[in-house]
Amino acid sequence: MNTILTLKNSRVHQLALVKFSILALAAFTFAGCETGESSKQISPDQSRSETIVLREGDVLKISFPSSANLDTTQTIRRDGKISLPLVGEVEAAGVTPDELQTNLANLFASQISSKEVTVAVESSSFPIYVTGYVLRPGKIVSSQPITALEAVMEAGVDYSAANLRAVRVIRRENGVSQSHTLNLKLILDGKDTKPFYLQPEDVVYVPEKLSLF
């Protein structure tokens, strides 16, 4: 009799342990799913946004919700300014859209019933410069990412004189000029596919071929 009771108690104990293990595993799995979802929501890569700094050539749509008659679309001029009714010339280049909104709200405070102004960038363009042995040296204004090879082709290549193996890109960063030497001939020959994208105000210099004669 005692043996039967002992077996029954052991059986009940085993079932209880199995049930506990299943519940614990389920709780752990659920917690793991919760943690994975949470980490996706707070990922810094998803919440980080690039700060836009306005520059020459940017096209801005400026809206006044309380005074729609003042709504306008403006292109930032070479001097970095835009011209608005009632307030005149306003510096726009070198600030963010939010900073320009705040500045305009203050400038128009006495002219509009609501201190609300919105600035949206409709299109953005930036200048680069190509010089040296190209057919059309000078400034190129691009509204989309552009590579050094694309800029040189846009300026026209003088194949008889241009040395595409040693093209230099002069870039000013933090007040210091830096030079990057590129072999664009490798890209034209299909031996290199890594593009070199230009930044605003970059200067692309195409040197002359060395001649032994």
Backbone as JSON Lines, residues from 0, in Angstrom:
{"i":0,"aa":"M","n":[0.83,-1.2,0.0],"ca":[0.0,0.0,0.0],"c":[0.86,1.24,0.0]}
{"i":1,"aa":"N","n":[1.86,1.24,0.88],"ca":[2.77,2.4,0.95],"c":[3.52,2.59,-0.36]}
{"i":2,"aa":"T","n":[3.82,1.42,-0.97],"ca":[4.56,1.5,-2.25],"c":[3.71,2.17,-3.32]}
{"i":3,"aa":"I","n":[2.38,1.82,-3.35],"ca":[1.47,2.41,-4.34],"c":[1.34,3.91,-4.13]}
{"i":4,"aa":"L","n":[1.2,4.34,-2.86],"ca":[1.08,5.78,-2.56],"c":[2.35,6.53,-2.96]}
{"i":5,"aa":"T","n":[3.49,5.88,-2.73],"ca":[4.77,6.53,-3.08],"c":[4.87,6.74,-4.58]}
{"i":6,"aa":"L","n":[4.43,5.69,-5.36],"ca":[4.47,5.81,-6.81],"c":[3.54,6.91,-7.31]}
{"i":7,"aa":"K","n":[2.32,6.99,-6.7],"ca":[1.37,8.03,-7.09],"c":[1.92,9.43,-6.83]}
{"i":8,"aa":"N","n":[2.52,9.58,-5.63],"ca":[3.1,10.9,-5.28],"c":[4.23,11.28,-6.23]}
{"i":9,"aa":"S","n":[5.03,10.27,-6.59],"ca":[6.14,10.54,-7.51],"c":[5.61,10.96,-8.86]}
{"i":10,"aa":"R","n":[4.54,10.25,-9.3],"ca":[3.93,10.57,-10.6],"c":[3.38,12.0,-10.61]}
{"i":11,"aa":"V","n":[2.67,12.37,-9.53],"ca":[2.13,13.73,-9.43],"c":[3.25,14.76,-9.43]}
{"i":12,"aa":"H","n":[4.33,14.45,-8.73],"ca":[5.48,15.39,-8.67],"c":[6.1,15.59,-10.04]}
{"i":13,"aa":"Q","n":[6.25,14.47,-10.81],"ca":[6.81,14.56,-12.15],"c":[5.94,15.41,-13.07]}
{"i":14,"aa":"L","n":[4.57,15.16,-13.0],"ca":[3.66,15.94,-13.83],"c":[3.73,17.42,-13.49]}
{"i":15,"aa":"A","n":[3.86,17.72,-12.19],"ca":[3.95,19.12,-11.77],"c":[5.21,19.78,-12.32]}
{"i":16,"aa":"L","n":[6.33,19.01,-12.3],"ca":[7.59,19.56,-12.83],"c":[7.5,19.82,-14.33]}
{"i":17,"aa":"V","n":[6.85,18.86,-15.05],"ca":[6.71,19.04,-16.5],"c":[5.86,20.26,-16.81]}
{"i":18,"aa":"K","n":[4.74,20.41,-16.06],"ca":[3.86,21.55,-16.27],"c":[4.56,22.86,-15.99]}
{"i":19,"aa":"F","n":[5.36,22.88,-14.92],"ca":[6.11,24.1,-14.56],"c":[7.12,24.46,-15.65]}
{"i":20,"aa":"S","n":[7.8,23.4,-16.18],"ca":[8.8,23.64,-17.22],"c":[8.18,24.23,-18.47]}
{"i":21,"aa":"I","n":[6.98,23.7,-18.86],"ca":[6.29,24.21,-20.04],"c":[5.9,25.67,-19.87]}
{"i":22,"aa":"L","n":[5.36,25.99,-18.68],"ca":[4.96,27.37,-18.41],"c":[6.16,28.31,-18.42]}
{"i":23,"aa":"A","n":[7.27,27.83,-17.84],"ca":[8.48,28.67,-17.78],"c":[9.03,28.92,-19.18]}
{"i":24,"aa":"L","n":[9.03,27.86,-20.03],"ca":[9.52,28.0,-21.39],"c":[8.65,28.96,-22.18]}
{"i":25,"aa":"A","n":[7.32,28.86,-22.01],"ca":[6.41,29.76,-22.71],"c":[6.63,31.2,-22.29]}
{"i":26,"aa":"A","n":[6.82,31.41,-20.98],"ca":[7.05,32.77,-20.48],"c":[8.34,33.34,-21.02]}
{"i":27,"aa":"F","n":[9.4,32.5,-21.09],"ca":[10.69,32.96,-21.61],"c":[10.61,33.33,-23.09]}
{"i":28,"aa":"T","n":[9.89,32.47,-23.86],"ca":[9.73,32.74,-25.3],"c":[8.97,34.03,-25.52]}
{"i":29,"aa":"F","n":[7.9,34.25,-24.78],"ca":[7.1,35.46,-24.9],"c":[7.92,36.7,-24.56]}
{"i":30,"aa":"A","n":[8.71,36.57,-23.48],"ca":[9.55,37.71,-23.07],"c":[10.58,38.01,-24.14]}
{"i":31,"aa":"G","n":[11.12,36.93,-24.78],"ca":[12.1,37.14,-25.84],"c":[11.5,37.89,-27.01]}
{"i":32,"aa":"C","n":[10.26,37.52,-27.38],"ca":[9.58,38.23,-28.47],"c":[9.34,39.67,-28.1]}
{"i":33,"aa":"E","n":[8.96,39.93,-26.88],"ca":[8.72,41.3,-26.45],"c":[9.99,42.12,-26.54]}
{"i":34,"aa":"T","n":[11.13,41.53,-26.1],"ca":[12.4,42.25,-26.13],"c":[12.82,42.55,-27.56]}
{"i":35,"aa":"G","n":[12.65,41.58,-28.47],"ca":[13.02,41.81,-29.86],"c":[12.21,42.93,-30.47]}
{"i":36,"aa":"E","n":[10.91,42.98,-30.22],"ca":[10.07,44.03,-30.77],"c":[10.44,45.38,-30.21]}
{"i":37,"aa":"S","n":[10.74,45.42,-28.92],"ca":[11.1,46.68,-28.27],"c":[12.39,47.23,-28.84]}
{"i":38,"aa":"S","n":[13.38,46.33,-29.08],"ca":[14.66,46.81,-29.59],"c":[14.51,47.41,-30.99]}
{"i":39,"aa":"K","n":[13.56,46.88,-31.77],"ca":[13.34,47.44,-33.1],"c":[12.75,48.84,-33.0]}
{"i":40,"aa":"Q","n":[11.89,49.08,-32.04],"ca":[11.21,50.36,-31.92],"c":[12.15,51.47,-31.49]}
{"i":41,"aa":"I","n":[13.16,51.14,-30.67],"ca":[14.03,52.18,-30.15],"c":[15.38,52.23,-30.88]}
{"i":42,"aa":"S","n":[15.46,51.51,-32.01],"ca":[16.7,51.5,-32.76],"c":[17.13,52.92,-33.12]}
{"i":43,"aa":"P","n":[18.36,53.32,-32.75],"ca":[18.8,54.69,-33.06],"c":[18.91,54.95,-34.55]}
{"i":44,"aa":"D","n":[19.15,53.88,-35.34],"ca":[19.26,54.08,-36.79],"c":[17.94,54.5,-37.4]}
{"i":45,"aa":"Q","n":[16.81,54.05,-36.81],"ca":[15.51,54.4,-37.35],"c":[15.08,55.8,-36.93]}
{"i":46,"aa":"S","n":[15.51,56.22,-35.73],"ca":[15.07,57.52,-35.23],"c":[15.99,58.66,-35.64]}
{"i":47,"aa":"R","n":[17.19,58.33,-36.15],"ca":[18.14,59.37,-36.51],"c":[17.78,59.97,-37.85]}
{"i":48,"aa":"S","n":[17.78,61.27,-37.99],"ca":[17.48,61.93,-39.26],"c":[18.61,62.91,-39.59]}
{"i":49,"aa":"E","n":[18.93,62.99,-40.85],"ca":[20.0,63.87,-41.29],"c":[19.54,65.32,-41.29]}
{"i":50,"aa":"T","n":[20.38,66.2,-40.73],"ca":[20.05,67.62,-40.68],"c":[20.28,68.26,-42.04]}
{"i":51,"aa":"I","n":[19.27,68.94,-42.55],"ca":[19.37,69.61,-43.84],"c":[19.8,71.06,-43.61]}
{"i":52,"aa":"V","n":[20.85,71.48,-44.3],"ca":[21.29,72.87,-44.26],"c":[21.0,73.47,-45.63]}
{"i":53,"aa":"L","n":[20.25,74.55,-45.65],"ca":[19.86,75.18,-46.9],"c":[21.06,75.83,-47.59]}
{"i":54,"aa":"R","n":[21.03,75.82,-48.92],"ca":[22.13,76.41,-49.68],"c":[21.62,77.0,-50.99]}
{"i":55,"aa":"E","n":[22.54,77.69,-51.68],"ca":[22.21,78.32,-52.96],"c":[21.58,77.32,-53.92]}
{"i":56,"aa":"G","n":[20.5,77.74,-54.58],"ca":[19.84,76.88,-55.56],"c":[18.69,76.08,-55.01]}
{"i":57,"aa":"D","n":[18.57,75.97,-53.69],"ca":[17.44,75.24,-53.11],"c":[16.14,75.97,-53.41]}
{"i":58,"aa":"V","n":[15.11,75.21,-53.76],"ca":[13.79,75.8,-54.01],"c":[12.92,75.54,-52.79]}
{"i":59,"aa":"L","n":[12.41,76.62,-52.18],"ca":[11.66,76.54,-50.94],"c":[10.19,76.89,-51.16]}
{"i":60,"aa":"K","n":[9.32,76.1,-50.56],"ca":[7.9,76.45,-50.54],"c":[7.59,76.97,-49.15]}
{"i":61,"aa":"I","n":[7.24,78.24,-49.07],"ca":[6.98,78.89,-47.78],"c":[5.49,79.14,-47.65]}
{"i":62,"aa":"S","n":[4.9,78.61,-46.59],"ca":[3.45,78.7,-46.4],"c":[3.11,79.4,-45.09]}
{"i":63,"aa":"F","n":[2.03,80.2,-45.15],"ca":[1.52,80.91,-43.98],"c":[0.07,80.45,-43.76]}
{"i":64,"aa":"P","n":[-0.16,79.47,-42.88],"ca":[-1.51,78.92,-42.69],"c":[-2.58,79.96,-42.4]}
{"i":65,"aa":"S","n":[-2.23,81.03,-41.7],"ca":[-3.23,82.04,-41.36],"c":[-3.34,83.14,-42.41]}
{"i":66,"aa":"S","n":[-2.4,83.16,-43.37],"ca":[-2.41,84.21,-44.41],"c":[-1.95,83.6,-45.72]}
{"i":67,"aa":"A","n":[-2.84,82.85,-46.34],"ca":[-2.48,82.11,-47.55],"c":[-2.02,83.03,-48.69]}
{"i":68,"aa":"N","n":[-2.42,84.3,-48.66],"ca":[-2.01,85.23,-49.72],"c":[-0.52,85.51,-49.71]}
{"i":69,"aa":"L","n":[0.14,85.14,-48.61],"ca":[1.59,85.35,-48.52],"c":[2.38,84.12,-48.95]}
{"i":70,"aa":"D","n":[1.68,83.02,-49.23],"ca":[2.38,81.79,-49.65],"c":[3.22,82.07,-50.89]}
{"i":71,"aa":"T","n":[4.41,81.49,-50.92],"ca":[5.31,81.75,-52.04],"c":[6.29,80.61,-52.23]}
{"i":72,"aa":"T","n":[6.85,80.52,-53.42],"ca":[7.93,79.57,-53.72],"c":[9.14,80.38,-54.11]}
{"i":73,"aa":"Q","n":[10.25,80.15,-53.43],"ca":[11.44,80.96,-53.63],"c":[12.66,80.08,-53.88]}
{"i":74,"aa":"T","n":[13.56,80.59,-54.73],"ca":[14.84,79.92,-54.95],"c":[15.93,80.72,-54.26]}
{"i":75,"aa":"I","n":[16.74,80.06,-53.47],"ca":[17.82,80.77,-52.76],"c":[18.84,81.24,-53.79]}
{"i":76,"aa":"R","n":[19.08,82.55,-53.81],"ca":[19.97,83.14,-54.8],"c":[21.44,82.87,-54.46]}
{"i":77,"aa":"R","n":[22.32,83.3,-55.37],"ca":[23.75,83.09,-55.16],"c":[24.28,83.82,-53.95]}
{"i":78,"aa":"D","n":[23.59,84.91,-53.56],"ca":[24.03,85.63,-52.36],"c":[23.46,85.0,-51.08]}
{"i":79,"aa":"G","n":[22.74,83.89,-51.23],"ca":[22.22,83.19,-50.07],"c":[20.9,83.72,-49.53]}
{"i":80,"aa":"K","n":[20.27,84.64,-50.27],"ca":[19.06,85.28,-49.76],"c":[17.84,84.96,-50.61]}
{"i":81,"aa":"I","n":[16.68,85.21,-50.0],"ca":[15.4,85.17,-50.71],"c":[14.71,86.5,-50.47]}
{"i":82,"aa":"S","n":[13.77,86.86,-51.34],"ca":[13.06,88.12,-51.21],"c":[11.58,87.84,-50.95]}
{"i":83,"aa":"L","n":[11.06,88.36,-49.83],"ca":[9.68,88.1,-49.43],"c":[8.9,89.41,-49.3]}
{"i":84,"aa":"P","n":[7.6,89.38,-49.62],"ca":[6.79,90.59,-49.46],"c":[6.71,90.99,-47.99]}
{"i":85,"aa":"L","n":[6.59,92.26,-47.74],"ca":[6.44,92.85,-46.4],"c":[7.72,92.93,-45.59]}
{"i":86,"aa":"V","n":[8.64,91.96,-45.77],"ca":[9.86,91.99,-44.94],"c":[11.13,92.15,-45.77]}
{"i":87,"aa":"G","n":[11.04,91.94,-47.09],"ca":[12.21,92.16,-47.96],"c":[13.19,91.0,-47.98]}
{"i":88,"aa":"E","n":[14.48,91.33,-47.96],"ca":[15.54,90.33,-48.1],"c":[15.72,89.54,-46.8]}
{"i":89,"aa":"V","n":[15.83,88.22,-46.96],"ca":[16.02,87.35,-45.79],"c":[17.14,86.37,-46.09]}
{"i":90,"aa":"E","n":[18.07,86.22,-45.16],"ca":[19.16,85.26,-45.3],"c":[18.61,83.85,-45.13]}
{"i":91,"aa":"A","n":[18.85,83.0,-46.13],"ca":[18.3,81.63,-46.09],"c":[19.38,80.55,-46.14]}
{"i":92,"aa":"A","n":[20.47,80.81,-46.82],"ca":[21.52,79.79,-46.93],"c":[22.27,79.67,-45.61]}
{"i":93,"aa":"G","n":[22.67,78.45,-45.29],"ca":[23.47,78.22,-44.09],"c":[22.67,77.92,-42.84]}
{"i":94,"aa":"V","n":[21.33,77.89,-42.94],"ca":[20.49,77.55,-41.79],"c":[19.62,76.36,-42.15]}
{"i":95,"aa":"T","n":[19.03,75.73,-41.15],"ca":[18.13,74.62,-41.4],"c":[16.73,75.15,-41.7]}
{"i":96,"aa":"P","n":[15.86,74.33,-42.31],"ca":[14.47,74.78,-42.54],"c":[13.78,75.2,-41.25]}
{"i":97,"aa":"D","n":[14.01,74.5,-40.15],"ca":[13.39,74.86,-38.88],"c":[13.85,76.22,-38.39]}
{"i":98,"aa":"E","n":[15.14,76.49,-38.56],"ca":[15.67,77.79,-38.13],"c":[15.11,78.91,-38.99]}
{"i":99,"aa":"L","n":[14.95,78.65,-40.29],"ca":[14.37,79.66,-41.17],"c":[12.9,79.9,-40.81]}
{"i":100,"aa":"Q","n":[12.17,78.83,-40.48],"ca":[10.78,78.97,-40.05],"c":[10.67,79.88,-38.83]}
{"i":101,"aa":"T","n":[11.54,79.66,-37.84],"ca":[11.52,80.48,-36.63],"c":[11.83,81.93,-36.95]}
{"i":102,"aa":"N","n":[12.82,82.16,-37.82],"ca":[13.2,83.51,-38.19],"c":[12.05,84.23,-38.91]}
{"i":103,"aa":"L","n":[11.39,83.51,-39.84],"ca":[10.29,84.11,-40.58],"c":[9.09,84.38,-39.68]}
{"i":104,"aa":"A","n":[8.84,83.48,-38.74],"ca":[7.73,83.7,-37.81],"c":[7.94,84.97,-37.0]}
{"i":105,"aa":"N","n":[9.18,85.24,-36.63],"ca":[9.49,86.47,-35.88],"c":[9.38,87.7,-36.78]}
{"i":106,"aa":"L","n":[9.87,87.58,-38.02],"ca":[9.83,88.72,-38.93],"c":[8.39,89.09,-39.3]}
{"i":107,"aa":"F","n":[7.52,88.09,-39.43],"ca":[6.13,88.34,-39.84],"c":[5.17,88.43,-38.66]}
{"i":108,"aa":"A","n":[5.7,88.48,-37.43],"ca":[4.85,88.45,-36.24],"c":[3.79,89.53,-36.24]}
{"i":109,"aa":"S","n":[4.13,90.72,-36.69],"ca":[3.17,91.83,-36.68],"c":[2.29,91.85,-37.93]}
{"i":110,"aa":"Q","n":[2.56,90.95,-38.89],"ca":[1.82,90.97,-40.15],"c":[0.79,89.84,-40.26]}
{"i":111,"aa":"I","n":[0.95,88.79,-39.45],"ca":[0.06,87.64,-39.54],"c":[-0.59,87.38,-38.19]}
{"i":112,"aa":"S","n":[-1.77,86.79,-38.23],"ca":[-2.52,86.56,-36.99],"c":[-2.01,85.37,-36.2]}
{"i":113,"aa":"S","n":[-1.38,84.43,-36.89],"ca":[-0.85,83.25,-36.21],"c":[0.65,83.16,-36.47]}
{"i":114,"aa":"K","n":[1.43,82.97,-35.4],"ca":[2.88,82.88,-35.56],"c":[3.25,81.48,-36.05]}
{"i":115,"aa":"E","n":[2.76,81.16,-37.24],"ca":[3.03,79.83,-37.79],"c":[3.45,79.97,-39.24]}
{"i":116,"aa":"V","n":[4.65,79.46,-39.53],"ca":[5.2,79.49,-40.88],"c":[5.82,78.12,-41.15]}
{"i":117,"aa":"T","n":[5.62,77.58,-42.34],"ca":[6.24,76.31,-42.68],"c":[7.15,76.5,-43.89]}
{"i":118,"aa":"V","n":[8.31,75.87,-43.83],"ca":[9.29,75.92,-44.91],"c":[9.56,74.49,-45.36]}
{"i":119,"aa":"A","n":[9.29,74.2,-46.63],"ca":[9.54,72.88,-47.19],"c":[10.5,73.0,-48.37]}
{"i":120,"aa":"V","n":[11.46,72.08,-48.44],"ca":[12.41,72.08,-49.56],"c":[11.8,71.28,-50.71]}
{"i":121,"aa":"E","n":[11.44,71.98,-51.79],"ca":[10.83,71.31,-52.94],"c":[11.87,70.64,-53.82]}
{"i":122,"aa":"S","n":[13.0,71.27,-53.98],"ca":[14.1,70.67,-54.73],"c":[15.4,71.29,-54.25]}
{"i":123,"aa":"S","n":[16.46,70.51,-54.38],"ca":[17.76,70.98,-53.89],"c":[18.81,70.78,-54.97]}
{"i":124,"aa":"S","n":[19.61,71.76,-55.22],"ca":[20.69,71.65,-56.19],"c":[21.97,72.21,-55.58]}
{"i":125,"aa":"F","n":[23.1,71.77,-56.08],"ca":[24.37,72.25,-55.52],"c":[25.4,72.38,-56.64]}
{"i":126,"aa":"P","n":[26.34,73.33,-56.47],"ca":[27.33,73.56,-57.52],"c":[28.6,72.74,-57.3]}
{"i":127,"aa":"I","n":[29.19,72.29,-58.38],"ca":[30.53,71.72,-58.38],"c":[31.28,72.37,-59.54]}
{"i":128,"aa":"Y","n":[32.6,72.25,-59.53],"ca":[33.4,72.93,-60.55],"c":[34.35,71.94,-61.21]}
{"i":129,"aa":"V","n":[34.39,71.97,-62.54],"ca":[35.28,71.1,-63.29],"c":[36.24,71.98,-64.1]}
{"i":130,"aa":"T","n":[37.52,71.7,-63.97],"ca":[38.51,72.52,-64.66],"c":[39.62,71.62,-65.2]}
{"i":131,"aa":"G","n":[40.55,72.22,-65.92],"ca":[41.64,71.45,-66.51],"c":[41.35,71.14,-67.96]}
{"i":132,"aa":"Y","n":[41.76,69.95,-68.41],"ca":[41.64,69.59,-69.83],"c":[40.29,68.93,-70.12]}
{"i":133,"aa":"V","n":[39.27,69.78,-70.04],"ca":[37.91,69.4,-70.44],"c":[37.43,70.43,-71.45]}
{"i":134,"aa":"L","n":[36.38,70.08,-72.17],"ca":[35.92,70.96,-73.25],"c":[35.14,72.17,-72.75]}
{"i":135,"aa":"R","n":[34.4,71.98,-71.64],"ca":[33.58,73.08,-71.11],"c":[33.86,73.26,-69.62]}
{"i":136,"aa":"P","n":[35.0,73.82,-69.28],"ca":[35.3,74.02,-67.86],"c":[34.36,75.03,-67.23]}
{"i":137,"aa":"G","n":[34.13,74.88,-65.94],"ca":[33.27,75.82,-65.23],"c":[32.39,75.15,-64.21]}
{"i":138,"aa":"K","n":[31.3,75.82,-63.86],"ca":[30.4,75.33,-62.82],"c":[29.32,74.42,-63.39]}
{"i":139,"aa":"I","n":[29.06,73.35,-62.67],"ca":[27.95,72.46,-62.99],"c":[27.02,72.45,-61.79]}
{"i":140,"aa":"V","n":[25.74,72.68,-62.01],"ca":[24.77,72.65,-60.92],"c":[23.98,71.34,-61.04]}
{"i":141,"aa":"S","n":[24.01,70.56,-59.99],"ca":[23.33,69.26,-60.01],"c":[22.22,69.22,-58.96]}
{"i":142,"aa":"S","n":[21.11,68.63,-59.32],"ca":[19.99,68.48,-58.38],"c":[19.89,67.06,-57.84]}
{"i":143,"aa":"Q","n":[20.9,66.24,-58.13],"ca":[20.91,64.86,-57.65],"c":[22.36,64.43,-57.42]}
{"i":144,"aa":"P","n":[22.57,63.33,-56.69],"ca":[23.94,62.88,-56.48],"c":[24.67,62.69,-57.8]}
{"i":145,"aa":"I","n":[25.92,63.11,-57.84],"ca":[26.69,63.04,-59.09],"c":[28.11,62.56,-58.76]}
{"i":146,"aa":"T","n":[28.64,61.69,-59.6],"ca":[29.98,61.17,-59.39],"c":[31.0,62.03,-60.13]}
{"i":147,"aa":"A","n":[32.27,61.82,-59.78],"ca":[33.34,62.57,-60.44],"c":[33.37,62.26,-61.94]}
{"i":148,"aa":"L","n":[33.16,61.0,-62.31],"ca":[33.16,60.63,-63.72],"c":[32.0,61.31,-64.45]}
{"i":149,"aa":"E","n":[30.84,61.33,-63.85],"ca":[29.68,61.98,-64.48],"c":[29.93,63.47,-64.68]}
{"i":150,"aa":"A","n":[30.57,64.1,-63.71],"ca":[30.86,65.54,-63.83],"c":[31.85,65.8,-64.95]}
{"i":151,"aa":"V","n":[32.87,64.95,-65.06],"ca":[33.86,65.12,-66.12],"c":[33.22,64.9,-67.49]}
{"i":152,"aa":"M","n":[32.36,63.88,-67.59],"ca":[31.68,63.63,-68.86],"c":[30.74,64.78,-69.22]}
{"i":153,"aa":"E","n":[30.11,65.36,-68.19],"ca":[29.23,66.52,-68.43],"c":[30.03,67.7,-68.98]}
{"i":154,"aa":"A","n":[31.24,67.88,-68.48],"ca":[32.08,68.99,-68.93],"c":[32.72,68.69,-70.29]}
{"i":155,"aa":"G","n":[32.7,67.44,-70.72],"ca":[33.29,67.08,-72.0],"c":[34.75,66.7,-71.87]}
{"i":156,"aa":"V","n":[35.09,65.51,-72.3],"ca":[36.47,65.02,-72.15],"c":[37.28,65.3,-73.41]}
{"i":157,"aa":"D","n":[38.44,65.91,-73.21],"ca":[39.39,66.09,-74.31],"c":[40.33,64.89,-74.28]}
{"i":158,"aa":"Y","n":[39.93,63.81,-74.96],"ca":[40.69,62.56,-74.86],"c":[42.12,62.68,-75.38]}
{"i":159,"aa":"S","n":[42.36,63.63,-76.26],"ca":[43.71,63.79,-76.81],"c":[44.67,64.41,-75.79]}
{"i":160,"aa":"A","n":[44.14,65.11,-74.82],"ca":[45.02,65.8,-73.88],"c":[44.76,65.44,-72.42]}
{"i":161,"aa":"A","n":[43.56,64.94,-72.1],"ca":[43.2,64.71,-70.7],"c":[43.81,63.43,-70.15]}
{"i":162,"aa":"N","n":[44.33,63.52,-68.95],"ca":[44.87,62.35,-68.25],"c":[43.83,61.89,-67.23]}
{"i":163,"aa":"L","n":[43.01,60.93,-67.6],"ca":[41.94,60.45,-66.72],"c":[42.45,59.5,-65.64]}
{"i":164,"aa":"R","n":[43.74,59.18,-65.68],"ca":[44.3,58.29,-64.67],"c":[44.66,59.01,-63.37]}
{"i":165,"aa":"A","n":[44.65,60.33,-63.4],"ca":[45.09,61.09,-62.22],"c":[44.21,62.32,-62.0]}
{"i":166,"aa":"V","n":[42.91,62.12,-62.07],"ca":[41.98,63.23,-61.84],"c":[41.94,63.55,-60.35]}
{"i":167,"aa":"R","n":[42.0,64.83,-60.02],"ca":[42.0,65.22,-58.61],"c":[40.69,65.9,-58.24]}
{"i":168,"aa":"V","n":[40.19,65.55,-57.07],"ca":[39.01,66.21,-56.5],"c":[39.49,66.98,-55.28]}
{"i":169,"aa":"I","n":[39.33,68.29,-55.32],"ca":[39.75,69.14,-54.21],"c":[38.5,69.48,-53.39]}
{"i":170,"aa":"R","n":[38.54,69.13,-52.15],"ca":[37.38,69.28,-51.27],"c":[37.79,70.01,-49.99]}
{"i":171,"aa":"R","n":[36.97,70.96,-49.59],"ca":[37.26,71.72,-48.36],"c":[36.38,71.2,-47.24]}
{"i":172,"aa":"E","n":[37.01,70.68,-46.21],"ca":[36.3,70.13,-45.06],"c":[36.85,70.72,-43.77]}
{"i":173,"aa":"N","n":[35.95,71.3,-42.98],"ca":[36.34,71.92,-41.71],"c":[37.45,72.95,-41.9]}
{"i":174,"aa":"G","n":[37.35,73.71,-42.98],"ca":[38.32,74.78,-43.22],"c":[39.64,74.32,-43.8]}
{"i":175,"aa":"V","n":[39.76,73.03,-44.1],"ca":[41.02,72.48,-44.63],"c":[40.76,71.85,-45.99]}
{"i":176,"aa":"S","n":[41.63,72.16,-46.97],"ca":[41.49,71.59,-48.3],"c":[42.12,70.2,-48.35]}
{"i":177,"aa":"Q","n":[41.38,69.26,-48.91],"ca":[41.88,67.9,-49.07],"c":[41.83,67.53,-50.54]}
{"i":178,"aa":"S","n":[42.77,66.69,-50.97],"ca":[42.84,66.3,-52.37],"c":[42.7,64.78,-52.48]}
{"i":179,"aa":"H","n":[41.83,64.36,-53.4],"ca":[41.62,62.93,-53.67],"c":[42.0,62.67,-55.12]}
{"i":180,"aa":"T","n":[42.89,61.72,-55.36],"ca":[43.31,61.38,-56.71],"c":[42.55,60.15,-57.19]}
{"i":181,"aa":"L","n":[41.92,60.25,-58.37],"ca":[41.08,59.18,-58.89],"c":[41.58,58.72,-60.25]}
{"i":182,"aa":"N","n":[41.5,57.4,-60.46],"ca":[41.82,56.84,-61.77],"c":[40.5,56.52,-62.47]}
{"i":183,"aa":"L","n":[39.99,57.49,-63.2],"ca":[38.7,57.31,-63.88],"c":[38.82,56.39,-65.09]}
{"i":184,"aa":"K","n":[40.05,56.19,-65.58],"ca":[40.25,55.3,-66.72],"c":[39.87,53.87,-66.36]}
{"i":185,"aa":"L","n":[40.1,53.47,-65.12],"ca":[39.74,52.12,-64.68],"c":[38.23,51.91,-64.75]}
{"i":186,"aa":"I","n":[37.48,52.96,-64.4],"ca":[36.01,52.85,-64.45],"c":[35.55,52.75,-65.89]}
{"i":187,"aa":"L","n":[36.15,53.57,-66.78],"ca":[35.77,53.54,-68.19],"c":[36.12,52.19,-68.82]}
{"i":188,"aa":"D","n":[37.18,51.55,-68.32],"ca":[37.59,50.24,-68.85],"c":[36.84,49.1,-68.18]}
{"i":189,"aa":"G","n":[35.94,49.42,-67.22],"ca":[35.17,48.39,-66.55],"c":[35.95,47.62,-65.5]}
{"i":190,"aa":"K","n":[37.1,48.15,-65.07],"ca":[37.93,47.46,-64.08],"c":[37.67,47.94,-62.66]}
{"i":191,"aa":"D","n":[36.9,48.98,-62.51],"ca":[36.57,49.52,-61.18],"c":[35.14,50.03,-61.24]}
{"i":192,"aa":"T","n":[34.34,49.61,-60.29],"ca":[32.92,50.02,-60.31],"c":[32.55,50.85,-59.1]}
{"i":193,"aa":"K","n":[33.52,51.21,-58.29],"ca":[33.22,51.99,-57.09],"c":[33.14,53.48,-57.44]}
{"i":194,"aa":"P","n":[31.95,54.09,-57.36],"ca":[31.83,55.5,-57.74],"c":[32.34,56.43,-56.64]}
{"i":195,"aa":"F","n":[32.83,57.59,-57.04],"ca":[33.25,58.62,-56.08],"c":[32.26,59.76,-56.21]}
{"i":196,"aa":"Y","n":[31.39,59.89,-55.21],"ca":[30.35,60.92,-55.26],"c":[30.89,62.27,-54.79]}
{"i":197,"aa":"L","n":[30.5,63.3,-55.52],"ca":[30.96,64.64,-55.2],"c":[30.08,65.3,-54.15]}
{"i":198,"aa":"Q","n":[30.64,66.29,-53.48],"ca":[29.93,67.09,-52.5],"c":[29.87,68.54,-52.99]}
{"i":199,"aa":"P","n":[28.94,69.33,-52.44],"ca":[28.84,70.73,-52.87],"c":[30.17,71.47,-52.79]}
{"i":200,"aa":"E","n":[30.45,72.25,-53.8],"ca":[31.64,73.09,-53.91],"c":[32.91,72.31,-54.22]}
{"i":201,"aa":"D","n":[32.83,71.01,-54.48],"ca":[34.02,70.25,-54.9],"c":[34.57,70.81,-56.2]}
{"i":202,"aa":"V","n":[35.89,70.77,-56.34],"ca":[36.56,71.16,-57.58],"c":[37.21,69.91,-58.18]}
{"i":203,"aa":"V","n":[36.83,69.6,-59.42],"ca":[37.39,68.44,-60.12],"c":[38.4,68.95,-61.15]}
{"i":204,"aa":"Y","n":[39.65,68.5,-61.01],"ca":[40.71,68.95,-61.91],"c":[41.2,67.78,-62.76]}
{"i":205,"aa":"V","n":[41.11,67.96,-64.08],"ca":[41.57,66.94,-65.02],"c":[42.92,67.39,-65.57]}
{"i":206,"aa":"P","n":[44.01,66.71,-65.23],"ca":[45.33,67.17,-65.68],"c":[45.62,66.77,-67.13]}
{"i":207,"aa":"E","n":[46.72,67.28,-67.63],"ca":[47.14,67.0,-69.01],"c":[47.95,65.71,-69.05]}
{"i":208,"aa":"K","n":[47.84,65.0,-70.16],"ca":[48.67,63.83,-70.36],"c":[50.13,64.25,-70.47]}
{"i":209,"aa":"L","n":[51.0,63.43,-69.89],"ca":[52.43,63.7,-70.05],"c":[52.87,63.28,-71.44]}
{"i":210,"aa":"S","n":[53.63,64.12,-72.08],"ca":[54.12,63.83,-73.43],"c":[55.64,63.71,-73.42]}
{"i":211,"aa":"L","n":[56.14,62.69,-74.08],"ca":[57.59,62.48,-74.17],"c":[58.2,63.28,-75.31]}
{"i":212,"aa":"F","n":[57.37,63.92,-76.12],"ca":[57.88,64.65,-77.28],"c":[57.66,66.13,-77.12]}
